[in-house]
């Protein structure tokens, strides 16, 4: 019986010593954890969260110390008590361990690197008791410090790398996909393949039909076909010619049957060709419009008429830019209403008249070189109504010419009594400078020069095949010079 009591007392003392050793180890490890947290916080720059964790650690450490103290007291009585004493001692030690476990759990929840520290605590304190606790604590401190620092650095690097990776991934994911730019045109038509993309266009054999208002872009060649515009609601239509070559054997290359207004634009830098044929007496132009026709742009256009006029309209024709070469059987430009030239460079060779309007002719800019037909009554420029000149340059040759009715500066008309043969080179020289030189395709008798450089007192000379006329002095108003 006594031996049993002695053995029980020895067991109680061993357990109490182990409890004391655990308490010391935990207490020292708490300090090591705080050091490790300080290092981790410096690495991760997260001191506020770690300080909050430290406050929780202090409360749990106090609970642990109290539990260890109770255990020590219990172990001091172990050799004088019975089984009830041993049970109390065992309970106290268990409570101390539970308190330490609670502290470890809270720290583990507070930060990822504290889990490694808890593992180090267990390794450092296992298998050590009594006086052997000091080496165990030292080992635990070393392990905790090393593990904490390594974990903190690894966590910082991993977090930074992870953050960068997430940032790149997010940027790639949120970067908008490239979109095909929307076309600025209602439709784009390739004449060579008779294909198109867009709206309000149909293909009828070799005829391209535009059926509603909008902007239409044309490229390519059409050996025997037509662009046909018919808008029931009389919409505004713009046809952009960008390197086209269209010929039509039976009528206009471009026929504007119905539109409130039709603009033809010569795309920048483009070279375009239009020609017609047949014997259509109604739609009698390579470009023919039943409505007002406006042509502009900075490209070039060559027109060759095999039927009648070059450009014709039942309403107005307005030229606002571009480079033109017009060869026609009848008039180069013809309109039932008004013809207006605001800009552009025009070279016109008409079989009857060069420019003919049943309304008015208005020259406000640009440079026009024009020659008319062979018949006596035909003119280089004919205006049934007024001929208004405000600016630009005009050099004309024909059997007759309609003189300007309104003008901003003096102008010059030269009459050759005996006439000149087709192909004769003529030149216009003002104050010693040649302003224009060309060879009319038909016989001619009359020359016309309009230019803002013509002023009263200027010296003018006309050349025919390199032979100069006498020098004339310009006066205000009309200047009519006759050469026999």
C-alpha positions as CSV (number, residue, x, y, z in Angstrom):
1,X,0.0,0.0,0.0
2,X,2.8,2.4,0.9
3,X,4.6,1.5,-2.3
4,X,1.6,2.3,-4.2
5,X,1.3,5.7,-2.5
6,X,5.0,6.3,-3.2
7,X,4.6,5.5,-6.9
8,X,1.6,7.8,-7.1
9,X,3.5,10.6,-5.5
10,X,6.4,10.2,-7.9
11,X,4.0,10.2,-10.9
12,X,2.4,13.4,-9.6
13,X,5.7,15.1,-9.2
14,X,6.7,14.1,-12.8
15,X,3.5,15.4,-14.2
16,X,3.8,18.7,-12.2
17,X,7.4,19.2,-13.4
18,X,6.2,18.6,-17.0
19,X,3.4,21.1,-16.5
20,X,5.9,23.7,-15.2
21,X,8.2,22.9,-18.1
22,X,5.3,23.4,-20.5
23,X,4.4,26.7,-18.9
24,X,7.9,28.0,-19.1
25,X,8.2,26.9,-22.7
26,X,4.9,28.5,-23.7
27,X,5.9,31.7,-21.9
28,X,9.2,32.0,-23.6
29,X,7.7,31.0,-27.0
30,X,5.1,33.8,-26.6
31,X,8.0,36.2,-26.5
32,X,9.5,34.5,-29.5
33,X,6.2,34.8,-31.3
34,X,6.0,38.5,-30.6
35,X,9.5,38.9,-32.0
36,X,8.5,36.8,-35.1
37,X,5.3,38.9,-35.5
38,X,7.4,42.0,-35.3
39,X,9.7,40.7,-38.1
40,X,6.8,39.6,-40.2
41,X,5.0,42.9,-39.7
42,X,8.2,44.8,-40.9
43,X,8.3,42.6,-44.0
44,X,4.6,42.9,-44.8
45,X,4.0,46.5,-43.5
46,X,0.9,45.4,-41.6
47,X,1.7,46.6,-38.1
48,X,-1.8,47.6,-37.1
49,X,-3.3,44.1,-37.6
50,X,-0.3,42.5,-35.8
51,X,-0.6,44.9,-32.8
52,X,-4.3,43.8,-32.4
53,X,-3.1,40.2,-32.4
54,X,-0.5,41.1,-29.7
55,X,-3.2,42.4,-27.4
56,X,-5.1,39.2,-27.7
57,X,-1.9,37.3,-27.1
58,X,-1.3,39.2,-23.8
59,X,-4.7,38.2,-22.4
60,X,-4.2,34.5,-23.3
61,X,-0.6,34.6,-21.8
62,X,-2.0,35.8,-18.5
63,X,-4.5,32.9,-18.4
64,X,-1.7,30.5,-19.2
65,X,0.5,31.8,-16.3
66,X,-2.4,31.5,-13.9
67,X,-3.0,27.9,-14.9
68,X,0.7,27.0,-14.5
69,X,0.8,28.6,-11.0
70,X,-2.1,26.4,-10.0
71,X,-0.3,23.4,-11.4
72,X,2.8,24.2,-9.3
73,X,0.8,24.5,-6.1
74,X,-0.9,21.2,-6.8
75,X,2.4,19.4,-7.5
76,X,3.8,20.6,-4.1
77,X,1.1,18.7,-2.3
78,X,1.4,15.6,-4.4
79,X,3.4,13.5,-1.8
80,X,0.8,14.2,1.0
81,X,-2.5,13.7,-0.8
82,X,-4.5,10.8,-2.2
83,X,-6.0,10.0,-5.5
84,X,-8.3,13.1,-5.3
85,X,-5.2,15.3,-5.1
86,X,-3.7,13.7,-8.1
87,X,-7.0,14.2,-10.0
88,X,-6.9,17.9,-9.1
89,X,-3.3,18.2,-10.2
90,X,-4.1,16.5,-13.5
91,X,-7.1,18.7,-14.1
92,X,-5.0,21.9,-13.5
93,X,-2.3,20.7,-15.9
94,X,-4.9,20.0,-18.5
95,X,-6.5,23.4,-18.0
96,X,-3.1,25.0,-18.5
97,X,-2.6,23.0,-21.7
98,X,-6.0,24.0,-22.9
99,X,-5.3,27.7,-22.3
100,X,-2.1,27.4,-24.3
101,X,-3.9,25.6,-27.1
102,X,-6.6,28.4,-27.1
103,X,-3.8,31.0,-27.4
104,X,-2.2,29.1,-30.3
105,X,-5.6,28.7,-32.1
106,X,-6.2,32.5,-31.8
107,X,-2.8,33.3,-33.2
108,X,-3.2,30.8,-35.9
109,X,-6.4,32.5,-36.9
110,X,-4.8,35.9,-36.8
111,X,-2.0,35.2,-39.3
112,X,-0.8,32.4,-41.4
113,X,2.8,32.3,-40.1
114,X,1.7,31.7,-36.5
115,X,0.6,28.2,-37.4
116,X,4.3,27.4,-38.1
117,X,5.2,28.9,-34.7
118,X,2.7,26.6,-32.9
119,X,4.2,23.6,-34.6
120,X,7.7,24.7,-33.4
121,X,6.4,25.1,-29.8
122,X,5.2,21.5,-29.8
123,X,8.5,20.2,-31.2
124,X,10.6,22.2,-28.7
125,X,8.7,21.1,-25.6
126,X,8.0,17.4,-26.3
127,X,10.1,14.8,-24.4
128,X,11.6,17.4,-22.0
129,X,10.9,17.7,-18.2
130,X,12.3,19.2,-15.0
131,X,15.7,20.9,-15.4
132,X,15.9,19.7,-19.0
133,X,13.3,22.4,-19.9
134,X,15.9,25.1,-20.5
135,X,17.6,23.5,-23.6
136,X,14.1,22.7,-24.9
137,X,13.1,26.4,-24.6
138,X,16.2,27.6,-26.4
139,X,15.6,25.1,-29.2
140,X,12.0,26.3,-29.4
141,X,13.0,30.0,-29.6
142,X,15.5,29.3,-32.3
143,X,13.0,27.2,-34.3
144,X,10.2,29.7,-33.9
145,X,12.4,32.7,-34.9
146,X,13.8,30.9,-37.9
147,X,10.4,29.6,-39.0
148,X,8.6,32.9,-38.4
149,X,11.1,35.0,-40.4
150,X,11.2,32.5,-43.2
151,X,7.4,32.2,-43.2
152,X,7.1,36.0,-43.1
153,X,9.4,36.6,-46.0
154,X,7.9,33.7,-48.0
155,X,4.5,35.1,-47.3
156,X,5.5,38.6,-48.4
157,X,7.1,37.4,-51.6
158,X,4.2,35.1,-52.3
159,X,1.7,37.8,-51.7
160,X,3.5,40.3,-53.8
161,X,3.9,37.8,-56.6
162,X,0.3,36.8,-56.2
163,X,-0.8,40.4,-56.3
164,X,1.2,41.1,-59.5
165,X,-0.2,38.0,-61.1
166,X,-3.7,39.0,-60.2
167,X,-3.1,42.5,-61.5
168,X,-1.8,41.2,-64.8
169,X,-4.6,38.7,-65.1
170,X,-7.2,41.3,-64.3
171,X,-5.8,43.7,-66.8
172,X,-5.7,41.1,-69.5
173,X,-9.2,40.0,-68.7
174,X,-10.7,43.5,-68.7
175,X,-8.8,44.7,-71.8
176,X,-11.5,45.3,-74.4
177,X,-11.4,43.2,-77.5
178,X,-10.5,45.0,-80.7
179,X,-13.5,46.0,-82.7
180,X,-13.7,46.4,-86.4
181,X,-14.3,50.1,-87.1
182,X,-17.7,50.9,-88.4
183,X,-17.8,52.0,-92.0
184,X,-18.4,55.6,-92.6
185,X,-20.5,54.6,-95.7
186,X,-24.0,53.3,-96.1
187,X,-22.5,50.8,-98.5
188,X,-19.2,49.9,-100.2
189,X,-19.4,48.6,-103.7
190,X,-16.7,46.7,-105.7
191,X,-17.6,47.2,-109.4
192,X,-15.1,44.6,-110.6
193,X,-16.8,41.8,-108.7
194,X,-20.3,43.3,-108.6
195,X,-20.3,42.8,-104.8
196,X,-21.1,45.1,-102.0
197,X,-21.4,45.4,-98.2
198,X,-24.0,47.7,-96.6
199,X,-27.5,48.8,-97.2
200,X,-29.8,50.2,-99.9
201,X,-27.9,48.6,-102.8
202,X,-29.0,45.8,-105.2
203,X,-27.3,44.4,-108.3
204,X,-29.5,44.0,-111.4
205,X,-27.3,42.3,-114.0
206,X,-24.5,44.8,-114.5
207,X,-26.5,47.7,-113.0
208,X,-25.8,48.9,-109.5
209,X,-29.0,50.3,-108.0
210,X,-29.0,52.7,-105.1
211,X,-32.5,52.9,-103.6
212,X,-32.3,55.2,-100.6
213,X,-30.4,58.2,-99.2
214,X,-26.8,57.7,-97.9
215,X,-23.2,57.7,-98.7
216,X,-21.9,55.1,-101.2
217,X,-18.3,54.2,-101.9
218,X,-17.4,52.8,-105.3
219,X,-14.1,51.1,-106.5
220,X,-13.2,48.9,-109.4
221,X,-14.1,48.6,-113.1
222,X,-17.3,47.9,-114.9
223,X,-16.9,47.1,-118.6
224,X,-20.5,47.6,-119.6
225,X,-22.7,48.7,-116.8
226,X,-24.2,51.6,-114.9
227,X,-24.7,53.2,-111.5
228,X,-28.4,53.9,-111.2
229,X,-29.9,56.1,-108.4
230,X,-33.6,56.1,-107.7
231,X,-34.8,57.1,-104.2
232,X,-38.6,57.2,-103.9
233,X,-38.5,59.6,-101.0
234,X,-36.1,61.9,-102.8
235,X,-33.3,61.5,-100.3
236,X,-29.9,63.1,-100.4
237,X,-27.3,60.8,-102.0
238,X,-23.5,60.9,-102.2
239,X,-21.6,58.8,-104.6
240,X,-17.9,58.5,-103.8
241,X,-15.8,57.5,-106.8
242,X,-12.5,56.1,-105.6
243,X,-10.6,54.7,-108.6
244,X,-13.5,53.6,-110.8
245,X,-13.6,52.9,-114.6
246,X,-17.2,52.6,-115.9
247,X,-18.4,52.4,-119.5
248,X,-21.9,51.9,-120.6
249,X,-22.8,51.1,-124.2
250,X,-26.5,52.0,-124.0
251,X,-26.7,55.1,-121.8
252,X,-25.1,57.1,-118.9
253,X,-22.4,55.5,-116.9
254,X,-24.1,57.3,-113.9
255,X,-27.8,57.9,-114.1
256,X,-29.5,59.8,-111.2
257,X,-33.1,59.1,-112.0
258,X,-34.5,60.5,-108.8
259,X,-33.0,62.1,-105.7
260,X,-33.6,65.3,-103.9
261,X,-29.9,66.1,-104.3
262,X,-27.0,64.0,-105.6
263,X,-23.4,64.7,-104.8
264,X,-20.6,63.0,-106.6
265,X,-17.3,63.1,-104.7
266,X,-13.9,62.3,-106.2
267,X,-11.9,60.7,-103.5
268,X,-8.6,62.2,-102.6
269,X,-5.9,61.1,-105.0
270,X,-8.2,58.9,-107.0
271,X,-8.2,58.7,-110.8
272,X,-11.6,57.9,-112.4
273,X,-12.9,57.2,-115.9
274,X,-16.5,57.3,-117.2
275,X,-17.8,56.8,-120.8
276,X,-21.1,56.1,-122.5
277,X,-22.5,55.1,-125.9
278,X,-25.8,54.5,-127.6
279,X,-28.4,57.1,-128.7
280,X,-30.4,58.0,-125.6
281,X,-31.9,61.5,-126.4
282,X,-33.4,61.8,-122.9
283,X,-30.7,60.7,-120.5
284,X,-28.1,62.4,-122.7
285,X,-24.9,62.6,-120.6
286,X,-22.2,60.3,-119.4
287,X,-23.3,61.6,-116.0
288,X,-27.0,62.5,-116.2
289,X,-29.2,63.7,-113.4
290,X,-32.9,64.7,-113.3
291,X,-32.1,66.7,-110.2
292,X,-29.4,69.1,-109.0
293,X,-26.0,67.6,-109.4
294,X,-23.0,68.7,-107.3
295,X,-19.5,67.3,-108.0
296,X,-16.6,67.9,-105.7
297,X,-13.4,66.4,-104.2
298,X,-9.7,66.4,-104.9
299,X,-9.5,63.4,-107.2
300,X,-9.5,63.4,-111.0
301,X,-12.2,62.5,-113.5
302,X,-12.0,61.8,-117.2
303,X,-15.2,61.8,-119.2
304,X,-15.6,60.6,-122.8
305,X,-19.0,61.0,-124.4
306,X,-20.1,58.7,-127.2
307,X,-23.7,59.8,-127.1
308,X,-24.2,63.5,-126.3
309,X,-23.0,65.6,-123.4
310,X,-20.3,65.0,-120.9
311,X,-22.1,66.1,-117.7
312,X,-25.8,67.0,-118.0
313,X,-28.7,67.8,-115.7
314,X,-32.3,68.8,-115.9
315,X,-31.6,71.1,-112.9
316,X,-28.4,72.6,-111.8
317,X,-24.8,71.5,-112.2
318,X,-22.3,72.7,-109.6
319,X,-18.6,72.0,-109.7
320,X,-16.8,72.5,-106.3
321,X,-13.5,70.8,-106.8
322,X,-11.5,68.2,-108.7
323,X,-9.6,67.8,-111.9
324,X,-11.6,67.2,-115.0
325,X,-10.9,66.2,-118.6
326,X,-14.2,66.2,-120.6
327,X,-14.4,65.2,-124.3
328,X,-17.9,65.2,-125.7
329,X,-19.9,64.9,-128.9
330,X,-22.1,67.8,-127.8
331,X,-21.6,70.2,-124.8
332,X,-19.0,69.3,-122.3
333,X,-21.3,70.6,-119.4
334,X,-25.0,71.1,-120.1
335,X,-27.8,72.2,-117.7
336,X,-31.4,73.2,-118.2
337,X,-31.1,75.5,-115.2
338,X,-27.8,76.9,-113.9
339,X,-24.1,76.0,-114.2
340,X,-21.8,77.1,-111.4
341,X,-18.1,76.6,-111.1
342,X,-16.7,77.4,-107.6
343,X,-13.4,75.5,-107.8
344,X,-11.5,72.8,-109.7
345,X,-9.4,72.5,-112.8
346,X,-11.4,71.8,-116.0
347,X,-10.3,71.1,-119.5
348,X,-13.4,70.8,-121.7
349,X,-13.6,70.0,-125.4
350,X,-17.1,70.2,-126.7
351,X,-18.4,69.1,-130.1
352,X,-21.1,71.8,-130.1
353,X,-20.7,74.1,-127.1
354,X,-18.0,73.8,-124.5
355,X,-20.3,75.0,-121.6
356,X,-24.0,75.5,-122.2
357,X,-26.7,76.6,-119.8
358,X,-30.4,77.4,-120.5
359,X,-30.3,79.3,-117.3
360,X,-27.2,81.2,-116.0
361,X,-23.5,80.5,-116.0
362,X,-21.6,81.5,-112.8
363,X,-17.8,81.4,-112.5
364,X,-16.6,82.0,-109.0
365,X,-13.3,80.2,-108.9
366,X,-11.1,77.5,-110.3
367,X,-9.4,77.3,-113.6
368,X,-11.3,76.4,-116.8
369,X,-9.9,75.8,-120.3
370,X,-12.7,75.3,-122.7
371,X,-13.2,75.1,-126.5
372,X,-16.4,74.7,-128.5
373,X,-17.7,73.1,-131.8
374,X,-17.3,73.7,-135.5
375,X,-20.7,75.2,-136.3
376,X,-20.7,78.9,-136.8
377,X,-23.3,79.6,-134.1
378,X,-21.7,77.4,-131.5
379,X,-19.8,78.9,-128.5
380,X,-17.1,78.0,-126.1
381,X,-19.4,79.3,-123.4
382,X,-23.1,79.9,-123.9
383,X,-25.5,81.3,-121.3
384,X,-29.2,81.8,-122.2
385,X,-29.5,83.9,-119.1
386,X,-26.8,85.9,-117.3
387,X,-23.2,85.1,-117.3
388,X,-21.8,86.1,-113.9
389,X,-18.1,86.3,-113.2
390,X,-16.7,87.0,-109.7
391,X,-13.4,85.1,-109.7
392,X,-11.2,82.3,-111.0
393,X,-9.7,81.9,-114.4
394,X,-11.3,81.1,-117.8
395,X,-9.5,80.6,-121.1
396,X,-11.9,79.8,-124.0
397,X,-11.8,79.3,-127.7
398,X,-14.7,78.9,-130.1
399,X,-16.6,80.5,-133.0
400,X,-18.5,82.6,-130.5
401,X,-18.7,83.3,-126.8
402,X,-21.3,84.8,-124.4
403,X,-19.6,87.8,-122.8
404,X,-20.0,88.3,-119.0
405,X,-22.9,90.4,-118.0
406,X,-21.5,91.0,-114.5
407,X,-17.8,91.0,-113.7
408,X,-15.5,92.1,-110.9
409,X,-12.6,93.3,-113.1
410,X,-11.8,93.9,-116.8
411,X,-11.9,91.0,-119.2
412,X,-10.5,90.4,-122.7
413,X,-12.1,89.1,-125.9
414,X,-10.1,88.6,-129.1
415,X,-11.6,88.1,-132.6
416,X,-9.7,86.7,-135.5
417,X,-11.4,87.9,-138.7
418,X,-9.9,85.1,-140.8
419,X,-10.3,82.4,-138.2
420,X,-7.8,79.8,-137.0
421,X,-7.5,76.1,-137.8
422,X,-8.2,73.3,-135.4
423,X,-5.1,72.2,-133.6
424,X,-3.5,75.7,-133.7
425,X,-1.7,76.5,-130.4
426,X,-2.9,79.6,-128.8
427,X,-1.5,81.5,-125.9
428,X,-2.6,84.2,-123.5
429,X,0.2,86.6,-122.3
430,X,-0.4,89.3,-119.7
431,X,2.4,91.7,-118.7
432,X,4.9,89.4,-120.3
433,X,3.7,86.2,-118.5
434,X,2.0,83.4,-120.3
435,X,-1.1,82.4,-118.3
436,X,-2.4,79.6,-120.5
437,X,-1.7,77.8,-123.7
438,X,-3.7,75.0,-125.5
439,X,-4.8,73.7,-128.9
440,X,-8.5,73.8,-129.6
441,X,-9.8,70.6,-131.3
442,X,-12.0,72.6,-133.7
443,X,-11.7,75.7,-135.9
444,X,-12.2,78.9,-133.9
445,X,-12.5,82.6,-134.3
446,X,-13.0,84.0,-130.8
447,X,-10.8,83.9,-127.6
448,X,-11.9,84.9,-124.1
449,X,-9.7,85.5,-121.0
450,X,-11.1,86.0,-117.5
451,X,-8.6,86.4,-114.6
452,X,-8.5,88.5,-111.4
453,X,-5.0,89.6,-112.6
454,X,-6.4,91.6,-115.4
455,X,-6.3,95.2,-114.5
456,X,-6.6,98.5,-116.3
457,X,-3.2,99.5,-117.8
458,X,-2.0,95.9,-118.2
459,X,-0.3,94.8,-121.4
460,X,-1.9,91.8,-123.3
461,X,-0.6,89.8,-126.3
462,X,-2.3,86.8,-128.0
463,X,-0.1,84.1,-129.6
464,X,-1.1,81.8,-132.5
465,X,1.4,79.0,-133.4
466,X,4.0,81.1,-131.6
467,X,3.3,84.3,-133.5
468,X,2.4,87.2,-131.2
469,X,-0.2,89.7,-132.0
470,X,0.4,93.4,-131.4
471,X,0.5,94.4,-127.8
472,X,-2.8,95.7,-126.4
473,X,-3.4,97.9,-123.4
474,X,-6.2,96.9,-121.1
475,X,-8.9,99.3,-120.0
476,X,-11.8,99.0,-117.6
477,X,-14.8,96.8,-118.5
478,X,-14.8,94.8,-121.7
479,X,-11.7,94.9,-123.9
480,X,-12.4,93.7,-127.5
481,X,-9.3,93.3,-129.6
482,X,-9.6,92.4,-133.3
483,X,-6.8,90.7,-135.3
484,X,-7.1,90.6,-139.1
